[in-house]
Amino acid sequence: MGTTLDFCTAGESHGRQLTAIIIGLPAGLTVEAGAIDRELARRQCGYGRGGRMQIESDEVLITSGMRHGRTLGSPLALTIGNRDWPNWEQEMAVAPPGHSFASQRMVSVPRPGHADLAGAAKFGHPDMRNVLERASARETAARVAVGAICRQLLSEFGIGMHSCVVNIGGVAAEVPQRPDDEFWTKVEGSDVRCGNETAADEMHTAIDQAGARGDTVGGEFEVHVSGLPPGLGSNGTWQERLDARLAAAVMSIPAIKSVEIGLGKQVADRPGSQVHDPIEAGDPGDSWPFSRPTNNAGGIEGGISNGEPIVVRGAMKPIPTLTQPLPSVALPSLKPSPAHAERSDVCAVPAASVVGEAMVAFVVAQAMCEKFGGDSLVDMQAACEAYWQRLRQLWQPRAEGV
Ligand SMILES: Cc1cc2nc3c(=O)[nH]c(=O)nc-3n(C[C@H](O)[C@H](O)[C@H](O)COP(=O)(O)O)c2cc1C
């Protein structure tokens, strides 16, 4: 972790708890644990999730970095307990087991599409549970908690965030170019996070049919960020480009196999005149006196936010644990055997969209801390206001025809 806003997580899927430590949060930010729990509940919802969601009812515990409801400017640590821990206490014990212990949950047949085989080779674990426990997407609950805190920071600057599912198993749903509150309310009311009811019904069918076959389905989600200032990220170096940082963050979510910004790969099929967003003059008195009739760029040009909403799309592969398992081989005998199967989701695209929001919230919050200094919230707000004033003056001469 560097000196800027950053975080890391620790914890195994069936371990005692998940832990996240966030560094670089400004002092003076009000953090509400209830708002974090609401985000955790959003991650747990979704048609097609497995039995674990009934066991989990995630609740955050903030253990340091805050006093009397506000951040101190020091590292913030949080934990999310595992309600299933009593059933795993021996299997996942940190301490050496007693002489009589024999694992009942050893994993010796790797699952195609999971980290099992590659991780066993990398770390030298004969029991692939030692790999899958960390590769499991249970870890994304900690990311959602971190994202919830980043969202609380962003809301201080009027920056808002939404996500929706745009495809499950090949059933696609259109999203308006500039979705309104009514659209987002529909999304939040949908158990597949889809704003189009007809498409949502077809998505249910696709999930049911896959589940009945012992199969799984993937899909795509979109994250939309509104209200952010132009000028976040930079064209200066490859590491600073906001689009590259968003792509890495969303791609880091387990099972995400492609990330697009704005029109994404469709840009390859269209001429420039149908890709680039014209620039129109807005009100000369505004600090940002421009408007764009389209937002094909997804709010980023040259690696810098351009004042339009950011639109990021992630594609998720189907869940690799199948109840009708694919062929694999037992280790170390190499004897052909169906892949390991355990309680699992049929479809987790709606949950992945909530995790996508969290990762996008983190990247945008990090870029805000870089641009406006991250020591204290009041300093950040003052720097942000000074920036808007500078922009107002920057465009003033043109408004007066100078
Ligand atoms: C929210 C979410 C839930 C997931 N649930 C499962 C699951 O129940 N079973 C499973 O095998 N994989 C699940 N995955 C996917 C695996 O974690 C992922 O495919 C695996 O770690 C291998 O990583 P890779 O797909 O990025 O190569 C889930 C992913 C996400 C984002």
The ligand as a Tripos MOL2 file, in Angstrom:
@<TRIPOS>MOLECULE
LIG
   31    33     1     0     0
SMALL
NO_CHARGES

@<TRIPOS>ATOM
      1 C1        -20.1950  -12.0180   -6.3950 C.3       1 LIG1
      2 C2        -19.5000  -13.2650   -6.8830 C.ar      1 LIG1
      3 C3        -19.9710  -14.5080   -6.4600 C.ar      1 LIG1
      4 C4        -19.3450  -15.6670   -6.9110 C.ar      1 LIG1
      5 N1        -19.8350  -16.8750   -6.4760 N.ar      1 LIG1
      6 C5        -19.2020  -18.0120   -6.8810 C.ar      1 LIG1
      7 C6        -19.6990  -19.2850   -6.4370 C.ar      1 LIG1
      8 O1        -20.6700  -19.4020   -5.7010 O.2       1 LIG1
      9 N2        -19.0300  -20.3790   -6.8710 N.ar      1 LIG1
     10 C7        -17.9530  -20.3210   -7.7010 C.ar      1 LIG1
     11 O2        -17.3890  -21.3440   -8.0630 O.2       1 LIG1
     12 N3        -17.4770  -19.1290   -8.1420 N.ar      1 LIG1
     13 C8        -18.0720  -17.9870   -7.7530 C.ar      1 LIG1
     14 N4        -17.5950  -16.7710   -8.2120 N.ar      1 LIG1
     15 C9        -16.5070  -16.7480   -9.1890 C.3       1 LIG1
     16 C10       -15.1720  -17.2310   -8.6680 C.3       1 LIG1
     17 O3        -14.8180  -16.5860   -7.4710 O.3       1 LIG1
     18 C11       -14.0720  -17.0420   -9.7230 C.3       1 LIG1
     19 O4        -14.4880  -17.5030  -10.9600 O.3       1 LIG1
     20 C12       -12.8170  -17.7980   -9.2960 C.3       1 LIG1
     21 O5        -12.2760  -17.2050   -8.1320 O.3       1 LIG1
     22 C13       -11.7260  -17.8380  -10.3770 C.3       1 LIG1
     23 O6        -11.3010  -16.5560  -10.7240 O.3       1 LIG1
     24 P1        -11.4140  -16.0320  -12.2370 P.3       1 LIG1
     25 O7        -12.7900  -16.4140  -12.6970 O.co2     1 LIG1
     26 O8        -11.2250  -14.5580  -12.1630 O.co2     1 LIG1
     27 O9        -10.3640  -16.7380  -13.0490 O.co2     1 LIG1
     28 C14       -18.2140  -15.5880   -7.7920 C.ar      1 LIG1
     29 C15       -17.7630  -14.3300   -8.2050 C.ar      1 LIG1
     30 C16       -18.3970  -13.1740   -7.7600 C.ar      1 LIG1
     31 C17       -17.9010  -11.8340   -8.2220 C.3       1 LIG1
@<TRIPOS>BOND
     1     1     2 1
     2     2     3 ar
     3     2    30 ar
     4     3     4 ar
     5     4     5 ar
     6     4    28 ar
     7     5     6 ar
     8     6     7 ar
     9     6    13 1
    10     7     8 2
    11     7     9 ar
    12     9    10 ar
    13    10    11 2
    14    10    12 ar
    15    12    13 ar
    16    13    14 ar
    17    14    15 1
    18    14    28 ar
    19    15    16 1
    20    16    17 1
    21    16    18 1
    22    18    19 1
    23    18    20 1
    24    20    21 1
    25    20    22 1
    26    22    23 1
    27    23    24 1
    28    24    25 2
    29    24    26 1
    30    24    27 1
    31    28    29 ar
    32    29    30 ar
    33    30    31 1
@<TRIPOS>SUBSTRUCTURE
     1 LIG1         1 GROUP 0 **** ****
